[in-house]
Amino acid sequence: MRKLPFDKAKLEEIAARWPTPFHIYDAKAIRENAKRLKKAFSWNKGFREYFAVKAAPNPHLMKLLKEFDFGSDCSSMAELELAAKVGNAGEAIMFTSNDTPADEFRRAWELGAIINLDDITHWESVLDAVRPESFEGRVFCCRYNPGPLKGGNAIIGKPEEAKYGMTRAQLFECYAKMKAAGVTRFGLHTMVASNELDPDYIIDTARMLFDLVAALSAETGVEFEFVNIGGGIGIPYRPDQQAMDLSMVGEGIEKAYKETIAAAGLKPLKIFMECGRCITGPYGYLVSRVLHIKNTYRLYAGLDACMSNLMRPALYGAYHEIVVPGKEDCGETSVYDVTGSLCENNDKFAIQRMLPVLAPGDLVVICDAGAHGHAMGFQYNGKLRSAELLLESDGSVREIRRAETLDDYFATLDFSALED
Ligand SMILES: Cc1ncc(COP(=O)(O)O)c(C=O)c1O
């Protein structure tokens, strides 16, 4: 059974001030985890994690991660603006986008971000959008898609079927073009995994990039400053899964680095990552209350949260552990479909899950909702996005995003046009 950073009494105290549903993040655990990641790569001078803003686009969480010098991996205009607002400008931003609109390239350029090209045609798009007078000091990067050269991953699928990145041949051409245009600072990026729990997959990805840096440097004369091995480190959503041992990943990548980059006598390379899930995922919880128990062909526990608060179960059939504070050891159990109130039959947080016997009013905690959780929210059925709270290291709680109101929902509508 999952150990929570709060008990029933504390949660009831929080819920008295911020009505359920809400997301709550554990600041202490996020900080400890950030330290673990940095320690695992302390052998690499210049190592940097660029937190994938899309995973939890909350400036208070981004600011907390900035304490550890985490940059921001942005993929859209809003994410660029969030990064700027927390003081992550310049090379603290990695702009890894795809199918990118011109105004986003322009904003990334204005902010001095590292621009990561998803496609060879995007080089011309950047030139058109920015019309740069000089590339002095500017860093460019290309996203590699290894296609059949790398095995598939459960969520992203087979690289050759993924829309992201350039082929190996296109990389050689793109770096040569950029160099000819006057770019002098380069990196190389890939992101081939999502929610991957096998450390060897991540280590092999780094090795693949190291080998490619050696080949690209030899053929194009480009000197690389960094490789970005992407995000995609998984978390143990299921009780039988093991968290990835970050120190093992760090050691494996260090060995690969020595055998490739160091052995080839290439200039030292910085290692970048852009993880989201493994940074905040296990340390965020969706807290909800049972509204109804319904007994028809199955037993249903209807919550006041729905898939607009956490759509991973509906979208991917994902498993999220559910804890019922105060009833952990009650012994009496039943099997439930745990549902929300959307008019969609896949609005279920769990299907046929054995849980302590539930009653209306019970608080339930849906675990591992700290990444790609609140962020994926939507307003279908007129559902409003819930609040986000931060449980500080001293046990106090702070609102880091208020809940939406009906006024927010209607804010883009002009009702006056209906009046006659
Ligand atoms: C380009 C890119 N980088 C980083 C991430 C973060 O992935 P994760 O949260 O699995 O680490 C994603 C996830 O969608 C992504 O698309």
The ligand as an SDF file (V2000), in Angstrom:
LIG
                    3D

 16 16  0  0  0  0  0  0  0  0999 V2000
    9.7940   16.3420  -26.5530 C   0  0  0  0  0  0  0  0  0  0  0  0
    9.4430   15.8500  -25.2030 C   0  0  0  0  0  0  0  0  0  0  0  0
   10.3380   15.9760  -24.2180 N   0  0  0  0  0  0  0  0  0  0  0  0
   10.0770   15.5630  -22.9690 C   0  0  0  0  0  0  0  0  0  0  0  0
    8.8650   14.9730  -22.6500 C   0  0  0  0  0  0  0  0  0  0  0  0
    8.6500   14.5290  -21.2480 C   0  0  0  0  0  0  0  0  0  0  0  0
    8.4460   13.1810  -21.1830 O   0  0  0  0  0  0  0  0  0  0  0  0
    8.3180   12.4470  -19.7660 P   0  0  0  0  0  0  0  0  0  0  0  0
    7.3550   13.2300  -18.9820 O   0  0  0  0  0  0  0  0  0  0  0  0
    7.8130   11.0900  -20.1220 O   0  0  0  0  0  0  0  0  0  0  0  0
    9.6700   12.4190  -19.1670 O   0  0  0  0  0  0  0  0  0  0  0  0
    7.9050   14.7890  -23.6460 C   0  0  0  0  0  0  0  0  0  0  0  0
    6.6220   14.1630  -23.3270 C   0  0  0  0  0  0  0  0  0  0  0  0
    5.6450   14.1770  -23.9840 O   0  0  0  0  0  0  0  0  0  0  0  0
    8.2020   15.2440  -24.9630 C   0  0  0  0  0  0  0  0  0  0  0  0
    7.3090   15.1210  -25.9430 O   0  0  0  0  0  0  0  0  0  0  0  0
  1  2  1  0
  2  3  1  0
  2 15  2  0
  3  4  2  0
  4  5  1  0
  5  6  1  0
  5 12  2  0
  6  7  1  0
  7  8  1  0
  8  9  2  0
  8 10  1  0
  8 11  1  0
 12 13  1  0
 12 15  1  0
 13 14  2  0
 15 16  1  0
M  END
$$$$
